[in-house]
């Protein structure tokens, strides 16, 4: 799903107040990282991730790879951090109400 500029702005504002939930280390993006990201996205819809020093990928590469493989949207990349969004249909998850396009 392609996000509009207003939706990206809304998600960036929401991401400003959350702490990182996923760390990518010296192994880069692995199957375990993908599984953890998918589980976290199902539970929260919006996650902030950190690429640590010594990682073979930078934040943009890691964000684009995770977004592509998980069917998520890369909301923003700043320094070593990036934000992913994916709508969750799981019960009990507080859904983010996106602004209409």
KAJOGI-V599503 format. One record per pair of residues at least 4 apart in sequence whose ideal C-beta (glycine too) atoms are under 8 Angstrom apart, sorted by the first residue. I is the first residue (numbers start at 0). J is the second residue. D is the distance in Angstrom with one decimal. If there is no record, write none. Layout:
# KAJOGI-V599503
I_J_D, I_J_D
This chain:
# KAJOGI-V599503
0_72_6.6, 0_86_7.4, 1_72_7.7, 2_6_4.3, 2_7_5.1, 2_10_7.2, 2_72_5.3, 2_74_7.4, 2_84_7.4, 2_97_7.7, 3_7_7.1, 3_98_7.5, 3_100_4.4, 4_8_6.3, 5_9_6.4, 5_98_4.9, 5_100_7.5, 6_10_6.3, 6_97_4.9, 6_98_5.6, 6_100_7.1, 7_11_6.2, 7_74_5.9, 7_75_7.5, 8_12_6.6, 9_13_6.6, 9_97_6.5, 9_98_5.4, 10_14_6.1, 10_45_6.2, 10_74_4.7, 10_75_8.0, 10_82_7.0, 10_84_5.3, 10_95_7.4, 10_97_7.8, 11_15_6.8, 11_74_6.1, 11_75_5.3, 11_82_7.1, 13_17_7.3, 13_45_5.9, 13_95_6.8, 14_45_5.9, 14_47_5.7, 14_74_6.4, 14_75_7.0, 14_82_4.3, 17_45_6.9, 17_46_7.7, 17_47_5.4, 18_47_6.8, 19_47_4.7, 19_48_6.2, 19_49_4.5, 19_80_6.7, 20_39_5.2, 20_43_6.9, 20_46_4.7, 20_47_6.2, 20_48_7.1, 21_32_7.2, 21_35_6.1, 21_36_5.6, 21_39_6.0, 21_46_6.0, 21_47_7.8, 21_48_4.2, 21_49_7.3, 22_48_7.3, 22_49_5.1, 22_50_8.0, 22_51_5.9, 23_27_6.6, 23_28_6.3, 23_32_6.0, 23_48_6.5, 23_49_7.0, 23_50_4.7, 23_51_6.6, 23_54_5.5, 23_56_7.1, 23_61_5.3, 24_51_5.1, 24_53_7.2, 24_54_6.1, 25_51_7.4, 25_53_4.7, 25_54_6.0, 25_55_7.4, 26_32_7.8, 27_32_7.9, 27_54_5.9, 27_55_4.6, 27_56_5.0, 27_61_7.3, 28_32_5.2, 28_33_6.9, 28_56_6.4, 28_61_5.5, 28_64_5.1, 28_65_6.3, 29_33_7.1, 30_34_6.4, 31_35_6.3, 32_36_6.1, 32_65_7.5, 33_37_6.2, 33_65_7.0, 33_68_6.0, 33_69_6.8, 34_38_6.4, 35_39_6.1, 36_40_6.1, 36_46_7.1, 36_48_7.4, 36_65_5.4, 36_69_6.0, 36_71_8.0, 36_83_7.1, 37_41_6.5, 37_69_5.6, 38_42_6.5, 39_43_5.9, 39_46_5.1, 40_44_6.5, 40_46_6.0, 40_69_6.5, 40_71_6.1, 40_83_6.5, 40_84_8.0, 40_85_4.5, 40_87_6.7, 41_87_5.0, 41_89_5.1, 41_92_7.2, 42_87_7.3, 42_89_7.2, 42_92_6.3, 43_87_7.8, 43_92_7.4, 44_84_6.3, 44_85_6.5, 44_86_6.4, 44_87_5.0, 44_92_6.6, 44_94_7.0, 44_95_5.2, 45_74_7.6, 45_82_6.8, 45_83_7.4, 45_84_5.1, 45_95_6.2, 46_82_7.1, 46_83_5.4, 47_80_6.1, 47_81_7.6, 47_82_5.3, 48_58_7.9, 48_61_7.2, 48_62_7.1, 48_65_7.4, 48_80_6.7, 48_81_5.4, 48_82_7.4, 48_83_6.6, 49_79_5.8, 49_80_5.4, 50_54_4.9, 50_56_6.6, 50_57_6.4, 50_58_4.7, 50_61_5.3, 50_79_4.9, 50_80_7.6, 50_81_7.6, 51_79_7.3, 52_79_7.8, 54_61_7.4, 56_60_4.2, 56_61_4.6, 56_64_7.4, 57_61_7.0, 57_79_7.9, 58_62_5.9, 58_76_5.1, 58_77_7.8, 58_78_6.8, 58_79_5.3, 58_80_6.2, 58_81_4.8, 59_63_6.2, 59_76_4.9, 59_81_7.2, 60_64_6.2, 61_65_6.2, 61_81_6.9, 62_66_6.0, 62_73_4.6, 62_76_5.6, 62_81_3.7, 62_82_8.0, 62_83_6.7, 63_67_6.1, 63_73_6.0, 64_68_6.2, 65_69_5.7, 65_71_6.7, 65_73_8.0, 65_83_6.2, 66_70_8.0, 66_71_4.6, 66_72_6.2, 66_73_4.3, 66_83_6.0, 69_83_7.4, 69_85_6.4, 70_85_6.3, 71_83_4.6, 71_84_6.2, 71_85_3.8, 72_83_7.0, 72_84_4.9, 72_85_6.9, 73_81_6.4, 73_82_7.6, 73_83_6.3, 74_81_7.8, 74_82_4.1, 74_83_6.7, 74_84_5.3, 75_81_6.7, 75_82_5.0, 76_80_7.4, 76_81_4.5, 76_82_7.9, 77_81_7.5, 84_95_7.5, 86_94_7.6, 86_95_7.8, 87_92_4.8, 87_94_7.2
